[in-house]
Amino acid sequence: MERIVATEIYVPLMETEYENHFSKLDAVIDELCELSGKRNVAFPEQKQVALTIQKLSPENVKKVLNRKKALKHSSYFIKFSTTYKLNDKNDLNTYWIIAPILTEEHVKYLLIYLNIAKPGAIDSRGGVIVRTLQTGNKKKIKTGEFPMLANVIHLSLDLLTDYKWPPVKELNIIDALDWLDKHWDAFTTTPKNRIQRALNAFSYLFHDSLTDSSPSDLFFSLLGIEALYVDGNENIQKQVDIKSQILLGKRTEFKKKFNELYGFRSRYIHGQLNLVNKYYSGDAEPDVQDHVYKTFDNSHLAILILIASIQGHMLLNKDELEFEFKLKD
């Protein structure tokens, strides 16, 4: 008797500032859906299962999500699904659990990677996982939660209008994934090189709670940046300053902003800022508003530098870059 484990993941997407800087979100989702049937989820025994990707309307997901907030604030919904056919050797109980987990991991990593090709396009809220075991004519169905991948990448794009640096681009999804696939194991194993360390740092910019604060974005963005540019411990800021301009181009405006970023990070790390309590819920006091603004402003700049730097490696088809200094003629 044929046994099939089907996994469906419904992901609600938020409308973001992405469209103010790049193409329409509809076009991004259509481009994503072109991957349907072309992406494979890796299962045990070297078996590859095709990932189906569909764009849905709110009407299509009402019964599944059953969440007024998700339906109210999301205009875009994506459905990811896989179908795994068990053979006589497969352990039913194991695959009933492992098939949805492997699909969930692949989708999670894919959505995170997409924010490198399409910076800030994918800001998702909590979704739903539906797993179905079909044995002959009988069906067993269970539902679970798909974590939100909330981020502020799309908010950071507003800085591009003022600072004109770094050069963050919108890239073709398929072209980007051809390069990123070489580093897919960055999320699943220990990193093997600089770019994989940077990609792992990038993954920490996605949060499963809207209460996560921006200091972590600042720290992990700079961690990823330094993974790409720094050798040894000598004058880290200067190394990043010089090398990032070699890759990304000269900063011609707001030149002091980069130094302010590192100065702010240093004061944070060394306890020289009057930081806000983790559970503080108000925002009316002027000094609190000033601290929050500066934290977000510096976090956003660091996020942009990290994304532009990863894109720079991607466009050069490089895993690591070596820099050398020469005397001018």
N, C-alpha and C positions, 0 to 999 in steps of 0.2 A: 504494500500500500504506500502510495507516494506521500511524503511528509515535507512540508514547506514552511520555512520561517520567513515571514515578510515583516519588514521594518519600515515604518513611515514616520518621518520627522517633519513637523509643521513649525516654521520659523516666521514670526512676525517682525517686519523691519520698520524702523522709525524713519520718518522724513527728516532729512538732515540738510546742512548748509552745502553739501556736496554740489548740488545743482547750481549754486551761485558761482562756482569756480570751474566746474567741468561739465560733463554731459548730463542729460536727464537720467534720473534713477531708473526710469522705465527701460532706457537703453542699456544700462548696466545689467539689469535683471535679465533682459532678453539675451545679452551676451553670455551671461552665466548659464542660462537655460540651453544655450548651444552646446554646452559640455555634456548634456544629458546622454547617457549611454557611452560616453567617451572616457569617463572617469571610472576607475575600478577600485573597489574596496578590497583590501588584502585579507583573506581568511586563512585559517590554518590549512595545512597540506598543500600550500602553494596555490590554492584556489582563488581566482579573481572573480568578483561579482560586480556587474555593472551598476553604477549609481544613476538613478533616474532623477531629473530635476525639472520641476514644473512651477510656473507662476500661477498663483491662485488669487481669486477675488475674496473680499470679506464674506460674501455669500457662501463661497465654497468651504469656508472653515468654521462657520458658526457652530455647527454641531460638535466639531472636534475640539476647538479651543474653549468654547463656553465661558469666555471671559470678557466681560463688557469693556474692561479697561484696554485690553489688547486690541479689541475690535474698534474701539473709539479712537485710539491714538495711532493705529497702524493702518496704512492704506495698501501695503504690499505684504504679500505672504508667499513664502516659497516652501514647496514640499520636496523633500529628498526621500528616496525610497530604494530599498534593495530587496531582492528575493533570493533566498538561499535554499536550494533543494538538498535535503539530507539523503545520504545513502544508508545502506544497512549497517555500516560500520560507525556512523556518527552517533554519539551519545545524545539522546534527545534532550535531556535536562541541561546538559552543558551548552548546547547550541541555542536552546531557548533563551539562555542568558547572554551568551557571548556574541551572537549575531547582532543584536541591537547595540551592544557596547562598541563593537568594531565599526558599525555604521555611524554611530554618534561621534566617535573620535575622528573619523575621516571628515565628517561634515563640519565639526568644530574647527579642525585645522584648516580646512578649505576656506571657511568664512574668515578666519583670521588672516590667511595669506592674501585673500582678495583685497584687504585694506592696504596692501602694499601696491598692488596694481591700480586699485581705485581708492585712493586714500580718503577714508571717512565715509565711504558709500554704505558700508555694512555696519549698522548700529542696531543690534537686535535685542528684543526683549524675550522673556521666558517663553519657550515653545512647548510643544507636546510631542512625546514619542508614543507611537502606537505599534505594538508588536503583536503579530497574529501567527498562531500555529495552526496550520491546516493539515488535518489527517483525514484523507478521503473527503467525506462531505461534512466532517465536523470541524468547528473552529473554536479556538481558545484565544481570547483577546485580553491584553493587559495594556494599561497606559502608564506613562511616567512623564517626568518633566525634562525638557531640554533646557540647559542653562542659558541665561541671557549672556550676551557678549557686549555689554554696554561699554562705550568708550567715548572719549572727547576729541578724537582725531578730527572729526568734521569741524569742530569749533576752532581748532588750531589753524585751519586754513585761512581764517580771517586775517591772520598776521601777514600772510603773503602780500596782501594789498599794501600794507604799510612798509614792511621790511624789504620786499623785493628779493629776499634770499632766505632760505635755500631754494633751489629750483625744483620744487615738487611737481611731478608730472602725472598725467593720467595715461596708463599703459594698457595695451591689449591683454585681456585675461589669458588667452591661450598662449601667447608668446611668453608672458610672465610665468605661467605655470610650467612651461617647458624647462625654464631655468630653475624654478623653485622645486620642481620634482626631484632634482638632484640633491636637494637638501631637505627632503620630506622627513628624513629620520632625525632631523634636528629636534623635532617635537617628541620623538619616541625613544631616542637613545641619548647617550652623552655626546655633546657637540664634538666635531672632529676638526673644526677650523674656526677662524674669526667670524666668518659670515654666519655660521650656525650658532655661535654664541650670541651674535646680534639678533638673530631671528628668535632665539629663546627669550631674550630680553624683551623683544617686541611683543611676545605673547602675554607678558604681564601687564600690558596696557588695556587688557580686556577684563571686565569685572562682572561678577554675578550678583552684584548689589549696587544700587544707585547711591548708596551712602559711602561707597569707597571714595577716599579723598585723593586729591591730585598730587600730594607729595610723592606717592609711590610712582606715579607716572614720570615725575621729574627724575627720580633716582634710577629707574629702570631704563629710561631713554638714554641717560648719560652713560649708564653701564654698557648699553649696546653700542653707543657711539665710540666709547673708549676701547671696546673690544675690537673695533674696526681699525682704529687709528693709532693706538698707543703701543709702544715697545718699552718695556722696563717701567721704572717708577719716576724717572727724571722729568720734571716740568711737564706734567700730563696736560695741563691746560694749553700750553704753548704747542705741544705736538698736535693736539686736536685742532687748534686754531690754524696752524700752517697747512696741515695735511688735508683738512676738510675743504680749504679754499683751493687746493690743487685739484681735488676731485670735483668740487661743486662750483667752482668759479669764485672770483673775488667778491667780497662784500663791499659794495660801493656806498651803501647808505646804512645808517644806524650801526656804525662800526663798533661803538662802545657796548652795544647790546649783548654781544657774545661774552665780553668780560663781566658784565652784570649778571649774566646767567650763571657763570662759574662762581662768582662772588656770592650770589644768593645760595647756591647749592652748598658751598663751603660753610657759610654761617649756619645753615640748617643742620648739617651733619655735626658740626662742632658745638651745637647747643647755644648759639649766639643770637637766635631769633626768638621772639616771644610768640611761639607757635600756639595755635588754637587747640584747645582740648579735643581729643578724638570724638567725644560724644556731645560737643557743643552744638546746639540746634538753632541758635539765634544768628542773625546777620545784620542787625541794625546799627551796632556800634561802629563808628568811623574807623577805628584802628583795626577792628576785625575785618571790615570790608576791604581795607587797604591791604592787609595781610593775604586775604583770599585772592584779591586781584593779582598781586605780585606773584603768588604761588602759581596761579593758573597761567599767567602771562609767560613765566619762565618755563613751566611745564610744556606749554604749547610750542614754544620755540625749540625746546629739546626734542619733542616728538617730530617736528618737521625735519630737523637735521638728521635724525635717525632714519626716517622714511626716505629722504632724498639720498642719503648715503647708501642704503640698501639698494635703492633704484639705480644708483650710479654703478654699483658692482654688477647689477643685473644687466644693464645696458652694455657694459664692457665684457660681459660673460666671464666674470672673475669670482673666485672664492675668497681670495685674499689679494691685497695690493701691497707692493713694495715701493717705498719712496726713497729717492736719493736727492741730495742737494748738490748743486753745481755752482761754480763761480760764474758771474756774469762776464761777458766779453767786454 
